[in-house]
């Protein structure tokens, strides 16, 4: 089913299938199930196509091959934009997205396609956030990215933009899901962000290249935002907002729903506060999200964080020899990691006494970095133990 490489001819047939008028994802997938491939679909007779579930008009449209003219144009647009097509049968197509009710037949992608396989969390919210909402989006997105998660959003103004920018600033991974073609800049004032994500992250859409940002496209887009993700974090949103739609889609898809609580007098807090009342996980810090992830995903994130720190020499078993060039915080973190034990919790006040000459704020900062890397964990009462 999953092909590693797609040829130019196969790409053309997939594009032609996508350009058939009135053929949605469910109808297209039904055809693929019965006829095997886009080539098989276009070789079929009108009778065979009708037997596969198409209306007489759709069957004649497919059999005529009239959509190939548009497909040729799309293929050239892909080349011009430096984008590529990820079909439903492509090995790179996200497995989580395949599991939803109506997965797209294909994705148009520009940038790091490998991110489609990353463990990811969606961060979404209002286009008109309060300063509190922007700060929450930036902090949580950056922390989750540093913990190893890719952050998905829609590159809209407000919360989405804040999330993407915060991730890029810490060198994390981010995916922007468009409600238009990946070659269409929307909103126009996000040019710099668009360029940064296309270089360092991933732009993705199910809409053909050149598709304008029609309002009706965005609710359709939202099912991809939630479908690729392990969970969706709602930062701010009014009662009937796009982020609320994404949250409902996430629930329908069996994804975790998280929400940042807000001021009860702010209309932008209505959406997340209501979700919390309905059972969404209240989020105050990044660990409120990671603690709810599947065991396998948490294990992979911890392993990768440990490997990263090992490569940096943080977890070396011997005391560092300071030559004046090592960052003080990294040196302190290394000493803490060597001092902490796996089976004996150590209280914060005791650690402050042990590391004389180090302020409590410096110690807390180093402990936070180690906890974020998955190397230590905090127990109740401000007690700390080594994970491994």
N, C-alpha and C positions, 0 to 999 in steps of 0.2 A: 504493500500500500504506500509506504513512504519512500519516495525516490530521493536520492542524494543530489542528483544533478538534473536540471531541466533544460532541454535543448531549445533552440530558437523556434523550431517548428511546434514543439509542445507548448511553449509560451504563447505562440500565436493562437493555438487552438483554445487554450485556457482563456485568453483575452476575448476571443470570439464568443465563448460561452458566457462570459461575464456581460458582454454587450448585447445579448439577446433581450429584446424588450419584454418587460413583465416577468422575467424569470428571476425569482428571488432566491435566497440561499437554500431554503428548504426544498424548493422545486429542483434546483440545480444539483443538490446532494442526492435527491431521489433518483435523478437521471444517472448520476455517477454510480450509484449503488447497482442499478439495473444494467447499465451499458458499459461500465468499467472505466472509461476514460473520455476526455473531450473528443479525441479522435473517433472513438467508437460512437459517440453521440452524433457527430456530424456525418458519419457514414451510414447511420440508420435511416430507414425509410419513414415516410410520414406515418404509416400504419404502426411501425415499431415504436415511434416516438409517442403516438397517442396511447399505445398499450402501456408505455412507461409512465403515463400520467399527465402528459401535456394536453392542453386544449387543441382543437383542430387548427386554430389560428397560430398558436405557438409552434405547433409541430411543423406547419408549412414554413414559418419564419426560420426555424432551425435548419430544415432541409434545404432551403433556398441558399443558405450560406451568406445571406446579406450582411450579417454582423462582422464578416471578415474585413470589410473596408474600414470600419471603426477600429477593429483589432490592430490593423497595420498602423494606423495613426497612434494608437496607444503604445505599440511597441517602439515606435520612434520617440515618443515622449519619454518613455522609460529610459532610453539611451541618452537623450538630451539632459534629463534630470539627474542622471547617475543613480537611478533607483532600480529596484528589481522586484520581481513578482514572486511571492511565496504562496504556492497553491496549497489547497487542502491536503493533497497527497504528498507534499514536500516534507522531507524529514525535519526541516527547520520550522515547520508550522507548530505553534505552541500546543502541547498536549492538553493543557487545561482548557484552552479555547475550543478544542474539538469536543469537549464534554458538555458544552452548553446546548440548549434546545435548538438554536438557530445559528450555528457558527458560519462566518462568512466563507464563501467559496475560495477566496484568495485574499491576500493582503498585499498592498503595495508598500514597500519599505525602502527607506533611505537612511543609510548610516550603518551602525553595528547590529547586523541581523542576529548575531549571537545572543543579544540581550533578550530575544524572544524565549530563550530557554532558562533565563535567570529567575530566581525566586524574587517575586516582586509584590509590592504593596501600592495600591492606588491612593493618592492623596487628592481630594477634590473639595470644592467649596464655591462660595459665591464669587461673582465678578465684582462685587462692591463690598469688599471686606472692611472690617474695622482694623485699627492698628493692632489690637489684640489678636485678631484672626491671622494677620500677616505674620506676626511674631511667632504664633503657635505653628503655623505652616512651615516657616523657615526652620525653626528649631527641631521640630519632629522629623521633617524630611531629611535634614542634614544628619541627625543622629541615626535614623534608620538606614540611610545610605552608608554611613560609616560602619554600621553593623553588618553590612554586606548585602543589603536588599536593594534591588532596582526600584526606583520610584516612578510610578506611572501617573500621568495626568493628561489634561487636554490642551495645554498651552493657551488657555483662555486668560483674559485679564484677571487680576485678583489672586485668589488662592492658588490656582494652577501655576501661574507665572512665578509666584513666590516659592512654590515647591521646587519647580525645575531649577530656578536660579540658585537656591540654597544647595541643592545637590551638586550642581556643577562647581560651585565655589569650594566644596570639600573634595572634589575629584571623584565623586560618586557616579553611579550609572542611572540614567533617566530615559524614559520612553514617553514621547508625546503622541497621543492618538488623535488624529484629525477627523473633523466632520466635513472635510473637503479633500481635494487631491493633495498628495504630499508635496507637490510642486507649487501649491497655492499658499501664499503667505497670509495667515489670518490668526490674530488681528495684525494689521499692517505695522503697528508700532512695536511688534516683537521681532523685527528683522534680526537684531543681534542675537537674541535667544534662539531663533530658528537656525541661524548659522552655527551657533555653538552646539546645539543638539545634533545637527546633521553631521558634525565632525566627531563629537565625543559621545553621543548617545544614539538614539534611534527615533526616526519619524515614521509613523505607520498609519495606514488608512485602508478601509475596504472600498473606498470610492475611487473610480478611475482618475487618472491624472487630468488636470484641467477642470475638475468638478468644483464649482463655486461653493462657498460656505452657506448653503441654504439652511434656514432655521430648522427645517424638519430633519436634517441630517444628524443633528446633535444627539437627540434621544436614541437614534439608531446606533450612533457611535459609542454611546455610554455602555452598551452591553459588551463591547470589546474591552473597554477600560476595566470593567469588573471581571470579565471572563478570563483575561490573562492573569489576573492577580490572585494571590492567596487570600487577600482581604482588602476592604475598602475603608479608608479613614476619612470621615467627614469633619471638616474643620468649622465652617460656617455656612449657613444657608437658610433662606426663608422657608416658610411652610410648604409651598409648592415650587420647589426649585429643581434645577437640573441635578444637583448633588443628591436630592431626595430620590429622584428617578434612579440614579446610579445605585443608591443604597437598596432600593427595592429589587433592582435587577440582581444585585449581589446576593440578597436573601434567596431569591428564586433559584440562583445558580449554586446555592450551598456554600457561599463564601462567607468568611467572617466579616462582620460589620463593626467598625470602631467609630467613636465620636468624641470630639473634644467639647466638654461642657462650656457653656457661655453664660453671660449675664442675662438674667431672666427678663430684664427690661429692654433688651436689644432684640429687634425683630430678626436679626441675623443669627441669633442663638436658637430660634424656634426649632429649626430642623434638627440639629444635633441633639438638643435637649429632649425632643420628642423621641428620637431614635433610642436614646439611653433609657427612657421610660419604657420603651417597647422591647428592651433586652439587648441593645447594642452595648459593646464593651466600652466603659468610660476610660478615656486615655488622658493621663497626666504627663507621662514620660514614655520614651520609646520602648522600654521593657514591657509596658502594658500591652504593646502590640506583639513583640517577639515571643512573649510567654504563651500566647494563644496560637502560635503557628504549629503545624503538624510536627511531630517528633522528628521525622526524617529531615524536614527543612531546617529545624533548629540545629540538628546535629551537623548538617553540612555548613551552616553559617559559622558555628563554633569552630569546626575543623579548619575552615578557610582562614578565620581570624587568627587561630593559633599558628598556622603555617606562615601567615604573613608576618606575625611578630617574631617567629623563630628566624625567618630569613633576615629580619632587621637586627637580629642579635639581642632582642629584648629579653628572651627567655634563656640566655646563656647561664650555665650553672655556676660560673665563677664570678667573683666580684670584678667589676670593670676597673681597668686602670685608666684613671682620668688624665687626659692630656690637655684638658681645657677646651676641647672642641665638642664634647658630647653635650647635648641639650640637658639642662638640669632636670627637667621633668622626666625625660626618658631614663636618666640615671636613677632617679628616685623610684620610678616604676619598676625598674629592674631589681633594685634592692628589695622593694616590697614583695615582688613575686618570689624572690629567693627566701624571704622571711616567712611568708604565709604557708600554712600547711593545708593538706587536703581534708584531714579529719578532725582538726582542732580549730574551732572558730576563735577569732581574735577580735576583741572589741576595739572600736575606733579610739577611745581614750587611751587604751593600753598601747596602741600603735603610735599615738602622738608622743607618749612618754618614751617609747623605744627609740624613735627617730628624733632625738634631741637636735635642736637647731633648725628643725623643719616646721613651718607654720601649719596649722590645721587646714587652712585653705589649700596649701600646696599638696598636702597629703590627700585630701578629699579629691582634688583634681586628678592626681595620679591613680587613685583607686577607681575613679570614674572611668578613666581611659582603659584600665585593665578589665573592668567589668564590661565595657562596651566591646572589647576584643574577645570576650568569652573566656578569659583566662581566670577570672575570679568571680564569685557571686556573693551578693549581700544577703545575710539572713536577718530575721527580725532582731531589733535591738542594736542595730548598727554593728553587727558582727560579720566578719569576712572570712571566707575560706578559699583555697585554691581549687580550681575545677579539675586539674589534671596533675 
